[in-house]
């Protein structure tokens, strides 16, 4: 199986894919634990879940999907030797990441202001730990995209040498994918 995944078949540096698969495994274990705990506390999970603002979760889903589109455009731009366009798309993706974080901070503030914490109940333990863990991944993704943007501004990437842009894009797409699973799991499924 490992031999069938060659370096040339994956965008970016192969090492990022090891990291991405490890991260997906960690989140996957969290998701299975959440589903298991939910199956034993359906009423509690439904009642607690109803206090979440689905609109914030939905907006954040659109924001992250949009940011991933912008990252795709950045990769396409650098593959066409258009560094300035790549930088612009990366800047737009970073703006979307900042919007995501801002909305998530509003949600956290609302919960903490209402006296809700990880010890409130099992649902909030999962909600706060999963969304905060994802929040930190968004921050790391933004740091990575910022480093790529700065290098691209200095002409550090081109059509022949763009593996760094693809590597950062791969990580950003993983962050987006996790949210696409996390949103319905935490906010929607009852």
Buried (B, 14 or more C-beta within 10 A) or exposed (E): EEEEEEEEEBBBBBEBBEBBEEBBEEBEEBBEEBEEBBEEBEEBBEEBBEEBBEEBBEBBBEBBBBBBBBBBBBBBBBBEEBBEBBBBBBBBBBBBBBBBBEBBEEBBEBBEEEEBEEEBBBBBBBBBEBBEBBBEBBEEBBEBBBEBBEBBBEEBBBEEEBBBBBBBBBBBBBBBBBBBBBBEBBBEEE
